[in-house]
Amino acid sequence: MDEDQKTPVPQRRSGPAHGRKPSKSPRKKILVGGLAVVVALLGAYVINAFHPLSGQGSQVVITVAPGEPSGSVYAKLESAAVLEDANLFKAYSMVAGAPVVRPGQYQFHEHSPMTTVKSVLSGGPNIAVVSIPVGFTLHETAQRTTGEVLSLFGAKFGRDFTTAVTDGSVKSPFQPAGVSTLEGLVAAGDYNVVPGETPRQLLQAMVDRYTEMAARSGLTPQTSIDGRTAYEIAIIASIVEKEGYFDKNMPKVARVIYNRLARSMPLQMDATILYGLGKDGGAVTPAMLRLNNPYNTYLNHGLTPTAIATSGPTAISAAVHPPQGTWLYFTLVSHDGTEAFATTFDEQLANERIAAENGIG
């Protein structure tokens, strides 16, 4: 057989046959598949940051301190579950424009979209903080509230709050029949007024806080002491707050009030005189003592018709748990607020001489 007629021997090829794609190695398949999963998860995470799948959650209040770095603010938002990721929001802000964060308080919702968070921060603080001290009258409370919500919620909010204070639309469980005023039945403290909150809701929060605080101090609407109703005890607590002023004086002041009531003696409390004249503090003059109004406890026996101020827990506790004692009188004897207590009028006169020697009179 000629060499030309021999069957050609197939040549070995190191590559694939002509027209066929090389098959991927198992390792490459795993890497490509894993990368696709990571990209999908990252995309889902970013999308969730813009449009959280869980929807908005509970309200959250964030406080931004003066000069606080934006990174710290973002970290607070992540810690409070407002943001999914503080670093992702920081990166987003670099592209979309970082908000200028001003100090104050902000209301957010958990799981908020990043666009919403940026909008809230850019708008500035959206919560007004109303601070009511113990010893404030209801009129002073309305004035303070009107002033502190003005810049964020306008004058109408303050006017509507003042109306709610006086129109009887908000009730306290301590109010007896025929008493419409909430004097002495709202609690002192700080109140966050959030967007959408109404004046009546704010007033109701003040009433509810008083009811809760009073209960912790032993006073409920069903409490009765020495035949005195819960409302009368609230009145006593308000007088104790104004007359005792410092916590150390309040228990004995409460005992003086109960002892005087038991003996049908006039209370003769200067704070009630001032309240009846629309004053908060200052000297009581002889002419004031002669004015005939329901809050003149020099002319009238028994308690005042209403409370005269907001009471704190110490004053309420003193009114509910007065110490045993025979004191009928007290007077300020020191510039540090110390009051001296006496059982007899002669003892009272001696304490007044001490006060005069100390430059108090």
Secondary structure, DSSP 8 states (H G I E B T S, - for coil): --GGGS-------SS--TT------HHHHHHHHHHHHHHHHHHHHHHHHHS-TT---SEEEEEE-TT--HHHHHHHHHHTTSSS-HHHHHHHHHHH------SEEEEEETT--HHHHHHHHHH----EEEEE-TT--HHHHHHHHHHHHHHHHHHHHHHHHHHHHHHS-S--TT--TT----TT-S--EEEEE-TT--HHHHHHHHHHHHHHHHHHTT--TT--BTTB-HHHHHHHHHHHHHHH-SGGGHHHHHHHHHHHHHTT-----HHHHHHHTT--SS---HHHHT--STT-TTTS-S--SS--S---HHHHHHHHS-------EEEE-STT--EEEESSHHHHHHHHHHHHHTT--
